[in-house]
Amino acid sequence: MPREMVSSMSCFAQFYFNKFNNGKQLNWKFSLGTADLKSKLNSQTRYEFQVSTYQMFILLLFNQNPEITYQQICQLTQIPI
């Protein structure tokens, strides 16, 4: 799980349990989610993507690794090759 997601999920879970403290359970359904990502390649070129949660996980890997192989993506996301 990308650290950006862990931080956001933790903040939301804290908010959720503080607001709805009645024994409810919070379950994350990554296959149902989407994300809006903003990318800036240089000072003038900006892109905005709407992607699935799984696509977001893969794109966030490029924040730490400018170049990454397919095998590394599989290893980092725990996808069997």
Phi, psi and omega in degrees: 000128179297144183298331177297323179286320180300316179297314180294319180295321179296316179297317181293318179299318178297315177300313184299312183287333174288324182278319184243066183273062181232030176083008178288157179248142180255119179241134180263125178248085185297331182289345181260354187267164172225166180216147172255118181247138176249135182232141177233112181277323173210190185294340183249336185261114179232143179230150173232128183243141167248116189227167174287167180298318180295321176296322178298317179304316181291316180296326179293339176299332182285352173292327179262339185228105180298329176232136182212140181270165177300318180297321178294320177299314179299318180292315183289333180258002178060040175265127178292139180278000000 
